[in-house]
Amino acid sequence: MADITVAGPSNSNQPLLDKTHEGFPETNGTDLVIRSSDGFLFHLHRKYLEATTGSFPGPEFDTHGEVIQLSEPADVLALLFQFVTPARQPHLRGLRFSLLDPLAEAANKYEVFSAMNICENRLMEHTSAYPRQTMMHGLKHDYPLLVARASLSLARAPLLTIIDHLPVHCITPWIEYHEAWKCIFKDVINSCIKDNAHICENCRSSLILWVMDLEATATLATLSSKITQQTPTPSQPRACIAPVDRTSPYSSILTLSRCKQPNEVMILTCRTLQDRIKAVPPFSQFMKGKRQRGT
Ligand SMILES: [Zn+2]
C-alpha cells in the first residue's frame, strides 16, 4: 500500500496558489481531489481508481472532502491518471526517460495495473542508455526481463561502480555474475599461455594483450564489435607478427621460421570468446542461485 496522505487546508507546506490541472477539471461525478507536489489539483472519480488500481483509496476511504497530497509532480500524475480514466490510454512512445522513469515508479507505487506493463516495455528501450536506472527499477519491482537486458549493458562495468548501488540481497549474485564474465578472459589468457606449440612468442604476447584489452572494454556492444573486427577471414587472414629484418641476407630463412598457425589460433580464440560470452547466464539466474557458468 502506497503512502497516501490527506492534506488539510491549513497545510503550510503547500503552494498558496493551487490550480486545477487542465486535463482533470472538476466535473459531474468527480469526487476525489489529488494535489501534485507542485500544486496542481486533479479531480478524479473514486470508482475508476478503485476498479483499476491497487493502492488508491476506494469509497470506503473518507477524505472528508479534503485534498489528497501526493509526492509526484503534475507532469507525472497527468500521465499516470490517464491510465485510470475510461479513455484510450497513452502509448508512451518517445517519452523522455526523465519522465518515463518517475512515471514507472509511480505506476508501481500506486499499483496502477494498466500502466505497469507498458512502462516496463518502454523502459526496455532505454536499457542501453540508462542501464543502472532500468536495472534498479527491474530489481525493485520484480521485472526479470528488464533486469536481464539492463544487466547485459552493465556486465562490463567495474564491479564497485555497480554493487554500491545494489540492494543487499543482489550483491552476492552480482559478484558471481561479474566473476562469470571475468572467467571468460582468464580462461582464454590461460589457454594462450599454455598452448605454446602453434604460435611464436610475438604472436602469443600480442594475443594476450588483445584479450586483456577486451576484458577492459566498457560495453558489451563494443566488446562484440572488437572481436568481430579481429576475426580473420579468408581474404584477411591473420599473419605472424614476428619482425623480420628485410636488410638481412638471411631474411628468407627467418621468414621460414615464423609461426605457422596464427590464423587458426586467432579464429579459435575469437570463436571461443563469442561462445563463452553467449553462454553467460542472465543475471536473473544468479539471483535464483543457478550458477550455470559457461564452459
Ligand atoms: Zn608468430
Residues whose N, C-alpha, C, O or C-beta is under 5 A from the ligand:
A	BS01	ZN	I199 C200 C203 C240 I241 A242 C259
